[in-house]
Amino acid sequence: MAIAVERGAAGPRLHLKETLVPHPGPGQILIKVAAAGVNRADLLQVEGHHPPPAGAPETPGLEASGTVVALDQAVTGLRKGDEVCVLLPGGGYAEYAVASALCALPVPMGVSIKDAGGLPEVYFTVWSNVFDTARLKPGESFLVHGGSSGIGTAAIQLMHARGHRVFTTAGSAEKCAACVKLGATRAIDYRSEDFVTLVKAETNGSGVDVILDMVGGDYVMRNLNTLARGGRVVNIAYQKGAKVEVEFRLVQARLLSLAATGLRGRPDSEKALIRDHLAREVWPLFEAGRLKPVTHRVLPLAEAGAAHQTMRESRHIGKILLAP
Ligand SMILES: NC(=O)c1ccc[n+]([C@@H]2O[C@H](COP(=O)([O-])OP(=O)(O)OC[C@H]3O[C@@H](n4cnc5c(N)ncnc54)[C@H](OP(=O)(O)O)[C@@H]3O)[C@@H](O)[C@H]2O)c1
């Protein structure tokens, strides 16, 4: 069984459909899915805005956890019966999913197999953007927009655990309180407060060193005005628009850097390097109890449509999971 997208006059509809169990190809493993994470990109894909890369399954689902039930003979380091979580190019909303062995990590000790289904997409994204792209250094300060999102809850916890001062924005007092509980120094309610003014005030006027942004639009210039000299901003989405006017004289005068990245279309060899960093630097923090999965709700796989509606309305804090 897997989730299929039916496109009708009333818009796309998600429904459970009988499917064949996929076969692991070269370098791949087959997992019996315990839980699949729901990501904003899945909503975009269903609406036709984020097509799967060439060769990826049409079934939505960018991450899952489960038990290895079959594997290609060339795969080393994994065995049938291992409990893993995997980053996928698609296909997670299903009873069985195939993944590249290069994108698999063990379920961290102390984390349930279901909760682990919501870890890969956010931690691969946060690590690669904050450390590889924006080069956050020890002692530097950090701002993540959308602190109560899957990405935000992971970013706040990870930067707090690594000793950084963390600022964040969220859309309600309840969401801001959740962000502070996760380790944010200051959570800013973006509906009633101005993050540029507040971050400047909290940093004695100097600004923040690194920003992880998923908002875009007017946030592009506001981010630049919030950065410290030599600061870096990296965008992983442009929810308020990707076409904006930028005052590049400010970028030049203050030695700022702008970057933007996408994870899904990158080759497995690049994802494997991020996976290795997670195994070394992040999974031990779960095992030490310093990071915790933030699961908003686990819904049955058949209720994928309801899960998408919850995310569309932004009623969640953390990850929404689907369990077959
Ligand atoms: N490029 C990549 O490789 C990559 C990978 C993973 C995710 N992403 C992107 O990262 C974002 C988060 O993903 P997710 O799956 O964790 O989704 P999500 O939980 O639905 O998060 C979306 C977040 O955006 C916040 N937001 C919307 N407007 C905002 C504003 N004006 N100011 C501050 N925050 C605002 C929402 O906050 P409120 O609910 O408080 O309004 C919500 O927390 C998505 O846009 C996704 O497409 C990109």
The ligand as an ORCA input file, in Angstrom:
! r2SCAN-3c Opt
* xyz 0 1
  N      15.918     23.779      0.479
  C      15.842     22.638      1.116
  O      16.637     21.736      0.919
  C      14.737     22.433      2.132
  C      14.704     21.245      2.885
  C      13.704     21.107      3.867
  C      12.780     22.143      4.061
  N      12.824     23.255      3.276
  C      11.854     24.350      3.465
  O      11.944     24.773      4.820
  C      10.669     25.219      5.269
  C      10.301     24.473      6.533
  O       9.987     23.142      6.211
  P       9.095     22.248      7.162
  O       8.837     20.992      6.440
  O       9.739     22.227      8.494
  O       7.723     23.079      7.129
  P       6.731     23.699      8.189
  O       6.844     22.930      9.472
  O       5.412     23.796      7.565
  O       7.321     25.155      8.361
  C       6.977     26.334      7.680
  C       7.301     27.447      8.651
  O       7.365     28.719      8.002
  C       7.028     29.677      8.992
  N       6.703     30.970      8.449
  C       5.797     31.281      7.491
  N       5.766     32.630      7.299
  C       6.667     33.157      8.173
  C       7.102     34.492      8.458
  N       6.589     35.542      7.809
  N       8.046     34.665      9.403
  C       8.575     33.629     10.062
  N       8.205     32.347      9.845
  C       7.262     32.123      8.900
  C       5.835     29.054      9.677
  O       5.660     29.687     10.930
  P       4.212     29.917     11.628
  O       3.548     28.561     11.628
  O       4.573     30.380     12.979
  O       3.492     30.912     10.781
  C       6.288     27.589      9.786
  O       6.957     27.382     11.014
  C       9.674     24.976      4.144
  O       9.478     26.182      3.454
  C      10.395     23.942      3.275
  O       9.997     24.005      1.932
  C      13.780     23.415      2.325
*
